[in-house]
Amino acid sequence: MTEVPARDAAATRRRILDAAVEEFSDAGLAGGRVGRIAERARANQRMIYAYFGSKDGLFEAVLTEKVLQAQAAVMFDAEDLPGYACQVFDFYRANPRMVRLNLWQALERPDLLPSLAPVERAMADKVAGIAAAQASGKVSAALPAEVLLDLTLALTYGNIAQAGNASLWPDSQRTALATAVSRLVGNDSPRSTVPGERGRRAR
């Protein structure tokens, strides 16, 4: 059997992942079809199974890649949770397919996202950062750090989930999100809603 050159294999894998993002965001995991992904990617279906093992394996690979992209794009500052929430809002407003992917994942595979290694690491880092900010008196300690993070994310994703496309995500909704998270952490007003003004990259 002739081996596929590494460069060609990488290009094929990339096309498969890109095609899978479109298919899964449109139809979900159950409704997504490997045949349509192969057609979009100009690849043989057998290559999909060779690279990813199964349709579920491909879905997991897509989610993992998108999680890493989000973590690279969004800054996290434990002392500025309103700013963090706004950055998450901005990121998903600019990437509507990722919103749909997340909604399908929550509906069909709610166990998947929390179990992904990048998500587990990032959540642990964020909880530790919030706990340190609470210990230094910079963030309210009225709630445990893990609960505070969970509620911040719930407010953020709740706003995201209600909007089907970017046109339904007005700046007023972003401002309301910042205000809600600010009150949650015990501040009268958001310290910052400007992405990148403070913080470090989420790990």
C-alpha positions in Angstrom: 0.0 0.0 0.0 1.4 3.4 -1.0 2.0 5.8 1.9 0.4 9.2 1.7 3.0 12.0 1.9 2.9 13.7 5.3 2.1 17.1 3.7 -0.8 15.6 1.8 -2.1 13.8 4.8 -2.0 17.0 6.9 -3.9 18.9 4.2 -6.5 16.2 3.9 -7.0 16.1 7.7 -7.4 19.9 7.7 -10.0 19.8 5.0 -11.9 17.1 6.9 -11.9 19.1 10.1 -13.1 22.2 8.3 -15.8 20.3 6.5 -16.9 18.7 9.8 -17.2 22.1 11.5 -19.7 23.1 8.8 -21.6 19.7 8.9 -21.8 19.4 12.6 -22.8 23.1 13.2 -25.5 22.7 10.6 -26.9 19.2 11.5 -25.4 18.2 14.9 -23.7 14.9 15.7 -26.7 12.6 15.1 -27.8 14.5 12.0 -24.3 14.9 10.6 -23.3 12.6 7.8 -19.8 11.3 7.2 -20.6 11.1 3.4 -21.4 14.8 3.3 -18.2 15.6 5.2 -16.1 13.5 2.8 -17.7 15.2 -0.1 -17.1 18.7 1.3 -13.5 17.8 2.1 -12.9 16.1 -1.2 -11.8 13.0 0.7 -12.5 9.4 0.8 -14.8 8.3 3.7 -12.2 5.7 4.7 -9.7 8.5 5.4 -12.1 10.0 7.9 -12.2 6.7 9.8 -8.4 6.3 9.4 -7.7 9.7 11.0 -10.5 9.9 13.6 -11.7 6.4 14.2 -15.4 7.2 14.1 -17.9 10.0 13.6 -17.8 10.6 17.4 -14.1 10.8 17.3 -14.3 13.4 14.5 -16.8 15.4 16.5 -14.5 15.3 19.6 -11.5 16.4 17.5 -13.6 19.3 16.2 -14.6 20.4 19.7 -11.1 20.1 21.0 -9.7 22.2 18.3 -12.3 24.9 18.7 -11.8 24.9 22.5 -8.1 25.6 21.9 -8.9 28.4 19.5 -11.2 30.0 22.0 -8.6 29.7 24.8 -6.0 31.3 22.6 -8.3 34.2 21.6 -9.8 35.0 25.0 -7.9 36.6 27.8 -8.7 35.6 31.4 -8.1 37.9 34.4 -9.5 36.6 37.7 -9.8 40.2 38.9 -11.9 41.3 36.0 -14.6 38.7 35.4 -16.9 41.1 33.7 -14.2 41.9 31.1 -13.7 38.1 30.6 -17.4 37.5 30.1 -17.4 40.3 27.5 -14.5 38.8 25.6 -16.2 35.4 25.5 -19.4 37.2 24.2 -17.3 39.0 21.5 -15.5 35.8 20.5 -18.7 33.9 19.9 -20.4 36.8 18.2 -17.6 36.7 15.7 -17.7 32.9 15.4 -21.4 31.9 15.1 -20.6 28.4 13.9 -18.9 27.7 17.2 -22.1 28.8 19.0 -24.1 26.2 17.1 -21.5 23.6 17.7 -21.6 24.2 21.4 -25.4 24.1 21.4 -25.4 20.7 19.6 -22.8 19.4 21.9 -24.8 20.4 25.0 -27.9 18.8 23.5 -26.3 15.5 22.2 -23.1 15.0 24.2 -23.3 17.0 27.4 -20.6 14.8 28.9 -18.0 15.6 26.2 -16.9 19.2 26.8 -16.2 19.1 30.5 -14.1 15.9 30.0 -11.8 17.4 27.3 -8.3 17.8 28.8 -7.9 21.5 27.6 -11.2 22.3 29.3 -10.3 20.6 32.6 -6.9 22.4 32.7 -8.4 25.8 31.9 -11.2 25.4 34.4 -8.7 24.4 37.2 -6.5 27.4 36.3 -9.4 29.8 36.4 -10.7 28.6 39.7 -7.2 28.9 41.2 -6.9 32.4 39.9 -10.3 33.5 41.3 -9.4 31.9 44.7 -6.2 33.9 44.8 -8.0 37.1 43.9 -10.5 36.4 46.6 -7.7 35.7 49.1 -6.1 39.1 48.3 -9.5 40.9 48.7 -9.7 41.9 45.1 -12.8 39.7 44.4 -15.7 39.1 46.7 -15.4 35.9 48.7 -19.1 35.6 49.3 -19.2 32.6 46.9 -16.7 29.8 46.5 -14.3 30.4 43.5 -15.7 27.5 41.5 -19.3 28.6 42.0 -18.4 32.2 41.0 -16.8 30.9 37.8 -19.8 28.6 37.0 -22.2 31.5 37.5 -20.2 33.8 35.4 -20.1 31.3 32.6 -23.8 30.5 33.0 -24.6 34.2 32.5 -22.3 34.4 29.5 -23.5 31.3 27.7 -27.1 32.0 28.6 -26.8 35.2 26.6 -25.1 33.4 23.8 -27.5 30.5 23.6 -30.6 32.8 23.2 -29.1 34.4 20.1 -29.2 32.5 16.8 -27.0 34.9 14.9 -24.7 37.8 15.3 -27.4 40.4 14.4 -29.3 39.4 17.6 -26.2 40.2 19.8 -26.5 44.0 20.2 -23.9 45.9 22.2 -26.7 46.6 24.8 -26.8 42.9 25.5 -23.0 42.9 26.0 -23.3 45.8 28.4 -26.0 44.1 30.4 -23.8 41.0 30.6 -20.9 43.1 32.0 -23.2 44.7 34.5 -24.7 41.4 35.7 -21.3 39.7 36.2 -20.0 42.9 37.9 -22.8 42.6 40.4 -22.2 38.9 40.8 -18.6 39.6 41.9 -19.6 42.4 44.2 -18.7 45.4 42.1 -21.0 48.4 41.4 -19.8 48.7 37.8 -17.6 46.8 35.4 -13.9 47.6 35.7 -13.2 46.8 32.0 -15.1 45.5 29.0 -12.3 46.1 26.6 -10.7 42.8 25.4 -7.0 42.7 26.1 -6.9 45.7 28.4 -6.0 43.4 31.4 -5.3 39.8 32.0 -3.4 36.8 30.7 -4.2 34.2 28.1 -6.3 31.4 29.4 -4.4 28.2 29.7 
